[in-house]
C-alpha cells in the first residue's frame, strides 16, 4: 500500500470529503504510475479519482465498530514517533 494513504475509519471528528479525495488521488497515482497524467489521460485519471472517492466514502459510511473513535492528534503523534524511530529524525 502507498505510504501516503492514511487510515480514515473510526476517527473523531469523522473523515472529511477532502481527506477521502486525497487518499483516492494517492491510490490512483500509485496504480497508474502517474503523478500528473498527460492531457490525453487526464479525463480518465480524474474520473477514476472521483469513482474511487465515491466508493471509499460509501465504504467508510457503511462500516461499524464497537471500538472508541481514535483521536487524530494522538494518532499523528504515534506516527511521528514511529517515523523518528524508523528514520532516526
N, C-alpha and C positions, 0 to 999 in steps of 0.2 A: 504494500500500500504506500502511497505517496506520503512522505513525512509531513507535508503541509496540510493534509486533510485532518482536521481535528474531530474528536468525538463531539457530537451535537445533541445527544439524547440525555434527558434527565438533568437539566440544569435549571437553576433558579437565578435570574429570570429565564424563561424558555428561549429557545433558539429564535433568531430573527431571520427574516427572508434574506437579508444581506449575507448572513453567515452561511445559509444553505446555498445561496448562489455562488459564494466564494469557494466553497467546498466542491460544488459541481464544476466550476470552471477549472479547478485544480485537477479533478478527476478526468475531465475531457482533455485537458492539456497532456496529462500523463499517458492516456491510452492512444492519443493521436501522435504524440511526439512534437506537437506544435506549441510553441509559446504564444505565437501570434500567427494565425493562418494567413495564407495568401488570399488575395481578393476573390479568386475563383472558389476557394473553400470556405470563405468567411460565413456565408449564409448557413451552410450545413453545420459548421462549427458552433455558431451561436444558437441554432435550433437545437442541437444536441445539448448544449448547456441548459437551455430552457427546459427541455424534456427531463433531463436528469434532476434538475432542481425541483420540478413538479413532483416527480416520483419520490424523491428524497423527503420532500415536505409531507407528502401523503403517508409515507412510511413512518416518519417521526411522530406524526399526529396519531397514528394507529397503535403505536407501541404502548405497553402498560408495564408498570413495575411497582413493587412494594418498597423498593429502596428509597430512602430520602433523597431529595434533589441535591446535586453536587453544587458547591459554591464555586463560582468562576474564579475568584481571586485565589482561593486555596488550591484549586487545580492548576492555575497558572504558576503559582509558587512551586508546586511539586514538579512541574515540567521544567521550570528554570533550574531547580536543584538537580534534576536528572541530567540536564544538558551540561551543567557545570561539572558534574562528576564524570560524564562521558567525554567531554571535550577539554576539560581542565581549565575552564574560564572562570 
